[in-house]
Amino acid sequence: MRVMRGLILLFATAVVPTLASAQTYPSKSDPRNNLKPGRLDAGVAASNMKLLSFTPKPAQFDTVRGLTFVNSDLAFGTHYVYQANFAGFSIWDITDPAKPAMTAVVQCITSQGDPSIYGNLLFISAEGAGNRNDCGSGGVQDPKDHMAGVRIFDVSNPKAPKLVKNVQTCKGSHTHTIVPSPTDPRTIYIYVSGQQAARPETELAGCKNGTDPADPTNSLFQLDIIKVQLDRPEQAKVIPGARVFTGLDGASECMRFCAPADARRAAAGAGRPARPAPDPAMPTGPRNCHDVTAYPALNLLAASCSTHSILVDISNPEKPFRISALADTNNYQGRHTAAFSNDGKKLIQTDEWGGGTGPMCQASSMIELGGNTVISLDAKKKQAQRAYFKLPSSQTAEENCVSHNGGIIPVPGRDLYVQGWYQGGVNIMDFTDPDKAFEIGYFDRGSIDPPQPVDVPAAAAAAAAPGARPRSNTIGGSWGAYYWNGLIFSSELDRGMDILELTPSAQLSANEIAAAKLVTFTDYNPQSQPKMTWPAAFVVVRSYLDQLVRGNGLASERTTAIYAALDAAEMKSGLARATALNALALQVDKDVAGAKDGARVKTMAGEIRRLAAASK
């Protein structure tokens, strides 16, 4: 393993061979096991959340033909949800979230359509050979008509979006992430993750496939960057990319928790010509990323790059540099998506084992593959692998299931991550303790397709016939689930869109849910993570108090007394309330030393003082 040193910065790469997990997987008594199958009438199981509304796919996209018309990711702006699809996008008005209203459906072949919104501009990723500049169907007949990169739409009139610009990139755009300029509010940067090889130079000038990661003319081994001036989006252009892979070796051979052979791939490749051997001059390290998540408030970007988790400094978005990298092939088939804890001291890296189309959450599936790893960051931003978590239910062989996209739920004092698991549904992971991640809520449906009728002689005989291909199950489930302004939104690949609402339980209190609702954003792009702050409020203080009760962090006689004192203070107003709260804060200060969770008690005392200051 090589360690590259610059003049100022140490670029650290670590290889972690194993990882401990205390999680029991799967639970035999989980209510999600063996739910009734069905596309629109499947059985449902839920905990700590309830379905507020389900909206089916619009007629223009309502087909299950392969991946051509599946829904993909979400972006959020004002009172609209932008739902992408491999064949275009939909705009939903969620003024009444119990009854979302269709605002527009734009048909535009754009696999996979990863969306972001910034003001009145909607950005859509395009990757693959079938996307055309004119958004038309029927495939690309002339290379000059091929679109691979990022489309920019003007949605100032959401009922009639207009295509403003097709920004072509050499590798296309599988996903992208917005990084606002820290110095110019009218400029943003689009960091592009493209997983393909570079296009021929005859199709797009300047594209080049090379083997030298340090070669600035090499289209590989970099994240493409698009610079957008918001008042002139039609002039958006590609600028020199982020070369954050130089010096990274490939991860070591898998020694433990290795993926079993994929029978589906073996069957699909039967009879086909063997793939050409890789170029021996090609470095073994990563050359691109599946996804990157920016945290602009901290000038950080977490990149999910196959075998590597890479942390990048984006304080100057035009000159990013790598801070650290963590490699591990023992339990990761492909780092897929990242998220930061709100304080920026922890990361989540998801693992899309099987690419999202395989049933990787069965009782026989490995717990060490297809889930989430929690990573801690030290003061120098060096990464250390900690807990591992996987959906703890037993899904069926008909359900594509693996860890996928999600975002943070803003509960003060806790790190909660809601995410989609395709047909594994939606769940919430608590990773407050980086060594003990666990589930606190979920929403799941039964499989879209029923089990294969192997008990029927004709079906069994057909399956056993030489060269027979197994039945192809419908690809569906939650692409991603995100908390935005009090609700959870889930993009369902095949069925449509779910809007869910948190409900209180022993694992999540009514105060914590109310405190989360205090954090609102006009626009929200999950891969451009915002800093979450809470106003001074009684529910914020009570959230910390509820957590102390739940975790036995403070003696029960003291928590009871503090509840009573807060109730009494809330009955007052103005200076009288402030005086009562300041007196309570002094009492809570004395609790810190003897408390099991002194840090949380100290934080609560600070929140009581902040509330007192707001009450004067």
N, C-alpha and C positions, 0 to 999 in steps of 0.2 A: 504494500500500500504506500503510495507516494503522498507526501504532505507538501503542498505548495505554499511558499511564503512570499508575500509581496513586501514592498518597502515599509508598509504600515500595518497591514492586516494579516493575521494568521488565518489561512484557509484550512479548516479542520475537517477531516473525514474520519468517521468512526464506523467500525463494523461490529454489530452486536449479534452474537451467535445464537442466543436462546432468549426466551422470555417466559416468565412464570405467569400463570393465570390461576386464580382461585375460583373462577366462574364455573358453575355447574351447567352443563349443556348437553342436550336440551332437557327441559323439564317435561317429564312424562304427563304431568297433570295440567299443562298449560292450556287455557281455553282456546288458544289459536290452533291447536292440533286438530286435524280432521274436520275442519269447517266444511259445510255444504258447498260444492262447486256451483259455478254459474256466472255468466257475464254480468247481468244486471240484477240477479236475484240470489247472489251468493250469500252464505252465512257470514255473520259479522261478529267479531269479538273486540271489545274495547275496555281500556282501563285508564283512568285519569284523564280521559278526553271523550268527547262525544261528537258525533257528526252533526254539524249545523246545516250543511247543504251539500248535495251532490249535483253537479252539472254535467250532462253527457257531452261528448264531443260534438261539434257542429257537423251538419250533414256533409259538408265538403271534405271532411277528414274522417268520416265514420266508416272506416274499412279496416280490416285486419290483414291486408295484403303485405305480408312480410314486415319490414321496417319502413316501408315507404310512407305510411301515414301515422306513425306513432307520435304521441305527444312527447315533448322533451322538457326543457327546464322553464323556470318562471323568473320574471322580473316584476317589480312593483313601483308604481308611481301615482301620486295623489290618491284617487279612488279607483284606479285601474290595475288589473292584473294582466300582464302580457304573457301569454302561454304559447311557447314555441312548439312547432311540429316539424317533422322532417319534410313536410310539404308546404310549409308556410307558418303563419302564426294567427292567434286569436287575441282579441282585446276584450276583456270582460269588465263591466262596470259593477263594482261591488259596494256601491253606496248602501244597498241592503244586502249584506253578506248571506242572508238566508235565501235570497233570490237573485243571484248574479244575472245581469242582463248582458246579452250579446251587443257589443258596440261595433265590431268589425271582424271579418275573417279575410285574411290576405293569403291567397294561394300563390305560393312561390317555392318551387323545389329548392330546398336549401338544407341538405343533410349536414349536421344534425340540428342546426338552428339555434344553438346556444344564445340566449338573449341577455342584453343589458339595456337599462334605460338611464338617460341622463338629461334632465329637463325635457325638451321636446324631441330628443333624438333617441331612436331605438337602434341598437346594434345587434346584428344577427350573424352568427358564425356559419361559414359554408366550407364544407370539405367533401371530397369525393369527385368522381368523374362525371356525374349526371347533372350538376348545377349549371344553369345557363345565366348569362348576363341579364336576359329579359325575364327571368323567373319562370320561363315556360317549361312544360313537361315534354316528354318525348326524347330526352337525352341530348347529348352534345354531338352534333354532326361535323362541326368545324371547330378546331382548337381555339380559334379566335373568339368563339362564343362562350368558352368555358369560364365559369366563375368559381374561384377558390380563394377565400379570404374572408373579409367582413363586409356585409351589406349595411348601409346606413339609410334608415328611413326617417322622414320627418313625420312625427305624429302629433303636431300641434293641433290638427283636426283629427282626433282619434277615430272618427267615423270614416275617414278617407286618407289613410297613410300614403305617403309618396316616397318612392325610392329616389334617394338623393345621389348616392354614390356606391359603386362596387369597388372596394379597395382590394386589389389583387395582391396576394402574398405567394411566395414560392412554394410553401408546403400546405397552403390552405389553412383553415381555422377549425380545429375540432372544438375548442373552447376559447374563450377570451375573458379578460379581466380589465376593468377600468381602474386606472390610477390617476387621480386628479393632480394637476400641477400644484406643487406647494407654494408657488410664487405668482402664478397667473390664473385667476379664477375663470378665465375664458378659454383655457387650454386643458385638455385631458389627453391621457395616453392609453392606448389599448394594447395590453400585453397579450400576444397571440400564441396559443399552443397548437401547433400543427404536427400531427404524427406521421404524415406521409413523407416519402422521399421528395426531393425537389422536382418541380416540373421542368420539362425540357426548356432550354433557353430559346428555342424556336417558338415556344408558346408564350413565355414571359421572360423578357430580357433581364439578364443579371442572375438568373437562377443557376445554381451549380451544386452537384453532389460531390462531396470531397471527404477525405479521411483525416484531415488535420483540423482538430477543434480550434486551434488558434488562428487559422487562416480567415481573415476578415471577408474574403470573397466566397467562403464556403457557406451555403444556405443551411446546412445542417449545424448541429451543435449550438443553436441559439434560439432564444424566444424572439419572434418577430415583434416589433413595436410600431404601432401606427400613431402618429401625432394628429390630433384633431383640434382645430380651432372652432369653438362652438358657434361662432357667428359666421363661419365659412366652412361648413362641413363638406361641401363639394370639393374643397381643396385638401382634404385629408390625405396624408401620404405616409409611406413606410420610411422609417429612419433606421440608422444602424441598430441592430438588435442587441439583446442581452446575452452576452457570452459567459454564461455561468457554469459551463460544464468542463472547461479546460482543466486538465490535471486530475479529473475524477476517473479512477479505475472502475472496472466492473466489480460487482460483488462476488464474494467467494462462492464456490460450489455449495449447493444446498446439502447440509448434513443432517438436518432434523426438521420435522414438520414439512416434508416435501410433498408437493402435489402429486397425487396419483396420475397415471396416464389417462388422458382424455379420450374415451372411446368414441365420442362424437366426432372429434377431429380426425381420428384414425379412419373412421368410416367415411367421412367426407372426402378424405384424401386418397381413398382406395382407387387404384387405376389411373391416377393422375401422374403426370411427370414429376419426378423429384425436384424439389426446389434447388436452385443453384447454390453452391457453397458460398458462405460469406467471404467478403474480401478480407484476406489475412491482414491487410494494412489498416482495417477499420478498428478503431479503439473499442474496447469492450464496455466502457462506461456509458452512461446515458447520453443521448444526443437530442432529446426533447422531453417535453412534459405532457402529461395528460391534461393537467389543470393546474392553475396557480391561484392562490387566494391572497389578496392584498389586504393589509391593515394600514391604511394611509396615516392614521393618527399616530402610529408608532414607527412609520417609515419602514415597514417590514413587508416582505412577501414570502409566503410559504409555497414552495413548488413541489408538486407530486409528480415524480419523474421515474416511473417504472420501479427500479430497485432502490431509488434514492429519495430521501426527503431533504430538500435543499432550502436553506434560509438565505434570503437575499435582502440587502440594504437598498431601498428605493428612495432615499432622501433626495437624490437627483434622479428623476425617472429616466433621463436620457443617458445616464451613466451608472446603471446598477452594478453591484458587485456581490459576489458570494461571501457569506459570513461563515456558514458551516454546512456540513452535509452528513447525513446518517444513512448508512447502507445496511440492508439485511435481506437476504433471500430465503432465510429459513422459514419465515411465515408470511412472506409477501410475494404475491404473483404480479402485482402491479399497483404501486401507490397511485391512487386515483384522484382524491379530493382532500383538501386540507381545511382546517379551521383553527382559529386562535381562541384561547380563553380571553375573556374581556380584559384581564390585566396583562395579557401578552406573555405570561410565564409558562403557558402550556400550549401544545399543539395537538390536534387530532389528525391522523392520516388514515384514510379509508383504503380498503383493499378490494378491488373489483375482480375477484377470482372468477375466472370463467367468462369475463367480458360482459356480464349482465344478462346473458341469454341462457345460462345454465341453472339447474336446480341445486344450488350449493348450500342450502340450509336444511337438508334432510337430516334425519336422526343419525344417518351413517356418515354425514359430511364432517370433515375435520373442523374442530373449533378454532384451530390455529390459522385457518385460512378463511378469507372472505368476510372479515370484520374490521374493527377499528383498533388502532394502537394509539395510546396516549403518550405523548413525548413532552418531557420537561425541558425548559431552557434555563441555563444558569446565567449569571451576571454578564458573561461574555457571549451569550447566545449560543453556547455549545449545546447540542441536542443529546438527550439521554432517553432511551426507550423505557417505558414504565408499564402500565397496565395494558391488557388486551381484552377486548370485549366483542362478543358476537351475539346476534339475535338469539335469545334463549328458547325459541319455540321450534317445533318440528314441522317444517313445511313438507309439502308433497313433491313427488317426482314431476308433477305437471306444472310446478310453479318455479319460474325463473326467480332466483332470490340470491342477493348478495348485498353487502354494504354499498350504499350509494350516497347521494348528495343531501346536505342538510345545513343547518345554521344554529346559532346560539339563541336560547330563550333567556331574556333579561330578568332573571330572578336575582335580587341582590344577595350576595353572600354565597352563591352557588354557581357551579359551572354545569349548565344543562345544554345538551345538544339534541335537537330533533332532526330526524333524517328519514329518507325513504330507503326501503330494502326491496324495491321492485314488488313482486307478489308476496314478499314477506311483510308488506304493509309499511306502516309508519311507527316509529317508536322514539322514546326519549331516554337518553343515556345521561346519568349523573357522573361526571368525572372530576368532581371537586377534589377528591382524594386521587391523585394521579396513579396510585397503586391499587385502587379498588373501584374501578368503574362498574356501575350496575344500572339496571333498567328501572324506570319509575312510571312508565306509561306506554300505551300502544293503541293502535287501531289497525285491524286486519280483516280482510275478506278471504273467503275460500278461493280456491283456484278457479281461473276462468274456464278451463277445460276439465271435464270429468276424467277419472282414471281410465287408462286404456283397458278395453274389455278383453283381457287375456283369458277370461274364463269362457269366452265364446269360441268354440272350436274353429270357426272360419277365420276369426281374427288371429288366433294363435298360430294357425297354419300359415297365414300370410306373413306374420312376423318371422316365422322360422324359415321362410323360403330363401334360397340362396340369393344374395345380393339385395334383399329387401331392406329398405330404409325405414327406421322407426318413425312413427307418427310425429309430425312437428307440432309442438304445443304452441299456443298463442303466447306471444311475448307481451307482458303487461305489468301492472303494478305501479308503485310510486317511484317515479324518476327522482324526485326530490321533494322534501317537505321543509317548510320554512315558517318561522314565527314572524309575523309582521303586524304591528299595531293591534295586538290583543288576540289574534287568531292564528291558527296554523293552516297553511295552504299546501296542498299536495297535488302535484301534476301526475295524473294516472295515465300511463302510456296508451292503454287501449280503451278505457272506459270514459275518462273525462277529467273532471277536477273536483276534489274534495275540499271543503272548508270545515275545519275542526275547531272545537273550543275546549280549553282545559277545564277540568272539573276537580274540586278539592278532594283530597284523600289523606290518609296517614302519611303519604310520601310527598305531598305537595299541598300546602295549606291555602285557604282562601286569601289570607294576607299576601302570600307570595304571588298568587295569581294576580291580585289587584295591583301589587307593586310592579309586576312585569308590564301591566297595561299602561303604566305611567310613561314608559319609554316608547316614543313614536318617531317615525321618520317619514318625510314626504316621499322620497325615493328610497328604494332598497334593492341592492344587487348583492345577493349572498356572497359572491366571490370577490366583492370589494367591501370588506367587513367594516361596519361603522363602530365607533366607540360608543358604548352605552353608559349613560349617566341617569341618575334618578333625582327628581326634585325632593326637597325635604318633605316628608309625609309620615303620618302615623303608621300607614301600612308598611312602609319601609322598615321602621323601627320594629314593628311587630313581626316582620319577616325574620329578622335576626333572632328575636325572642322565640318564635316558633321553632327555629332551627336548633336553638339551645335546648329546648324541651325535647325535641325529637332525638337529639344526640346525647342527652343527659350531660350537656356541657356546663350546666349550672344547677345548683341545688334547687329542688322543687319549691321550697318555701320562698326562695328569692324570686324565682320566675313568677310565682303567683302574686307576690307583692308588686313586682314591676308591672304585670298586666293591670293590676288595680290602680297603680299610680298613673299609668298611661290613660286609662279610662277617665280618671278624675281630671287629668290635665286637659283632655280633649273636650271636656264639658266647659272649660274656661275659654277665655279669648284674650287677645292682646297681651298686655304686660303681665296679667295674672297667669296666663298660660305659659309665657316664657319663664316666669319666676318658678313655677312648679316644675317645668322641664329641666331647668338648670339645677334645681335642688335634686331631682331624680338622677341627673347625670353624675353629680357628686357621690351619691349613694352607689351607683353602678361602678364608678371608679374603684371603690373599695372591694368590689366583687372579683376584680380581675385576678388578683394574686391567688385566691383559693379556688378558682374555677377550673374545671377539667378542660374547657375550651376558652382560655383566657384571651386569646387573640380575637375571637368572635365577640366576647363581652366588651373588650376595648373598642372594637369597631361600633358596636351598638351604642356605647356611651357617646362616641363621636357623632353618631346619627341623631341622638337625642339633643345634643348641643346644637347641631345644625338646624333641627326643627325648632328649637327655642329661639335661635337667631331669626328664623323666618316668621316667628309669631309676634315679634315686637312691632 
